[in-house]
Amino acid sequence: MNSISVNQFRDNLKSYVEQTVSDHEPLKVTRRAGDDFIVMSADDWEREQETLHVLQSNSLMQQIADSMKTHTNNKGYKPTQEQLDEITNL
């Protein structure tokens, strides 16, 4: 994660915001007196929140673990050729 001073951020606000949104890379803004802060796009923030929700949910994490076990053991659902053709012809 890149880090810049609050003065640099203020002087080039538009370009830093555009860069943060387009690169999907958060930006750490440091202040001499006080706490630093992070600038990130709203889409990236929402994605992070969804990830945190999944990681904090025991039932969702169990579903993921069960799914990985099924996949590893090659015991998952296998569509027929007709079903695959239907999916790929969309």
C-alpha positions as CSV (number, residue, x, y, z in Angstrom):
1,M,0.0,0.0,0.0
2,N,1.4,3.4,-1.0
3,S,1.7,6.1,1.7
4,I,1.6,9.8,1.3
5,S,1.4,12.9,3.5
6,V,-1.8,14.6,4.1
7,N,-0.3,17.7,2.4
8,Q,0.5,15.8,-0.7
9,F,-3.0,14.3,-0.7
10,R,-4.7,17.7,-0.2
11,D,-2.6,19.3,-3.0
12,N,-3.4,16.5,-5.5
13,L,-6.8,15.3,-4.2
14,K,-8.4,14.6,-7.6
15,S,-5.5,12.6,-9.0
16,Y,-5.1,10.5,-5.9
17,V,-8.8,9.7,-5.8
18,E,-8.8,8.8,-9.5
19,Q,-5.7,6.6,-9.0
20,T,-7.2,4.9,-6.0
21,V,-10.5,4.1,-7.8
22,S,-8.9,3.0,-11.0
23,D,-6.1,0.9,-9.5
24,H,-8.3,-0.6,-6.8
25,E,-5.4,0.0,-4.4
26,P,-6.0,1.7,-1.1
27,L,-3.9,4.7,-0.2
28,K,-2.6,5.4,3.3
29,V,-2.5,9.1,4.2
30,T,-0.2,10.1,7.1
31,R,-0.6,13.0,9.4
32,R,2.1,14.6,11.6
33,A,-0.2,15.0,14.5
34,G,-3.0,12.4,14.8
35,D,-4.0,9.2,13.3
36,D,-3.4,8.2,9.7
37,F,-6.3,7.2,7.5
38,I,-7.0,5.1,4.4
39,V,-8.6,6.1,1.2
40,M,-10.2,3.4,-0.9
41,S,-13.0,3.1,-3.5
42,A,-16.5,2.4,-2.3
43,D,-16.6,-0.8,-4.4
44,D,-13.5,-2.1,-2.8
45,W,-14.8,-1.2,0.7
46,E,-18.1,-3.1,0.0
47,R,-16.1,-6.1,-1.2
48,E,-14.0,-6.0,2.0
49,Q,-17.2,-5.9,4.1
50,E,-18.6,-8.9,2.3
51,T,-15.4,-10.8,2.8
52,L,-15.4,-9.9,6.5
53,H,-19.1,-11.1,6.8
54,V,-18.2,-14.5,5.3
55,L,-15.2,-14.9,7.4
56,Q,-17.1,-14.1,10.6
57,S,-20.0,-16.5,9.8
58,N,-19.3,-20.0,11.1
59,S,-22.1,-21.5,8.9
60,L,-20.7,-19.9,5.7
61,M,-17.2,-21.0,6.5
62,Q,-18.5,-24.5,7.2
63,Q,-20.3,-24.5,3.8
64,I,-17.0,-23.5,2.1
65,A,-15.1,-26.2,3.9
66,D,-17.7,-28.8,3.0
67,S,-17.6,-27.7,-0.6
68,M,-13.8,-27.9,-0.8
69,K,-14.0,-31.4,0.6
70,T,-16.5,-32.4,-2.0
71,H,-14.4,-30.8,-4.7
72,T,-11.2,-32.4,-3.5
73,N,-12.9,-35.9,-3.4
74,N,-14.4,-35.3,-6.9
75,K,-17.8,-36.1,-5.5
76,G,-19.6,-32.9,-6.6
77,Y,-22.5,-32.5,-9.0
78,K,-21.6,-33.3,-12.6
79,P,-24.0,-31.8,-15.2
80,T,-24.9,-33.9,-18.3
81,Q,-23.5,-32.9,-21.7
82,E,-27.0,-31.6,-22.6
83,Q,-26.9,-29.3,-19.5
84,L,-23.4,-28.1,-20.4
85,D,-24.5,-27.3,-23.9
86,E,-27.5,-25.4,-22.7
87,I,-25.3,-23.3,-20.3
88,T,-22.6,-22.5,-23.0
89,N,-25.2,-21.6,-25.7
90,L,-26.5,-18.7,-23.6
